[in-house]
């Protein structure tokens, strides 16, 4: 359940300056995502400035309060990752560079999927945790 089987709309906005908004549209529906630049200290001592995303993917902004299914939220998350990548931006919702799995199970309750290498969650629950962190 990575959200790749749901049709998605279009993203609008620019990642210039310190912060701003990205608008996502599936006419007549719309979400607005706030973004700002963060600071990440790299292992080599340098710094990078990823985009930190804040949005409640559970409900449309317009029409106000209309709910989105979990599958639809995941589809938008996947599309947003692609859009940010096409803008050349690293973000707080990026997948790990290595998405291979370990033979150890995900720690999410009752999940029997193998977890991502170096993480506690499987891919599905990693994506769900991204959704929870951007609300």
RAFEN-V309169 format. One record per backbone hydrogen bond with DSSP energy under -1.0 kcal/mol. CO is the residue of the C=O (numbers start at 1). NH is the residue of the N-H. Records with the same first field share a line. If there is no record, write none. Layout:
CO: NH + NH
This chain:
10: 25
12: 23
18: 37
20: 35
22: 33
23: 12
24: 31
25: 10
26: 29
29: 26
30: 61 + 62
31: 24
33: 22
34: 54
35: 20
36: 52
40: 48
42: 45
46: 42
48: 40
50: 38
51: 92
52: 36
54: 34
58: 68
60: 65
62: 30
63: 66
66: 60
69: 73
70: 74
71: 75
72: 76
73: 77
74: 78
75: 79
76: 80
77: 81
78: 82
79: 83
80: 84
81: 85
82: 86
83: 87
84: 89
85: 88
90: 51
91: 94
100: 117
104: 115
108: 111
113: 106
115: 102
116: 119
120: 107
121: 116
122: 126
123: 127
124: 128
125: 129
126: 130
127: 131
128: 132
129: 133
130: 134
134: 55
